[in-house]
């Protein structure tokens, strides 16, 4: 299965989050064709969980909580993102409100 260009996937995530009233915001734009995407999910207490892209065993697009099982404080989240951007300058970062930390877009969570 051909991989969807990153800018199209990012636009779809933002659009679905808009429809879910999740107040999406593009924080950083990476490479249009091949950048990875991180999605920051934050709640009303300003705690964050971070979704990263991966593939499932069938090779299909999937997501996992790259930040681990516990929510992060805002400062820890910023540090995490800075570290990731140093490793991958083509990284896209999208932020969405989600009190349950569930993605406000269609996502297969591993």
HELIX and SHEET records of a PDB file:
HELIX    1   1 UNK A    6  UNK A   19  1                                  14    
HELIX    2   2 UNK A   74  UNK A   87  1                                  14    
SHEET    1   A 5 UNK A  25  UNK A  28  0                                        
SHEET    2   A 5 UNK A  92  UNK A  97 -1                                        
SHEET    3   A 5 UNK A  37  UNK A  42  1                                        
SHEET    4   A 5 UNK A  48  UNK A  55 -1                                        
SHEET    5   A 5 UNK A  61  UNK A  65 -1                                        
END                                                                             
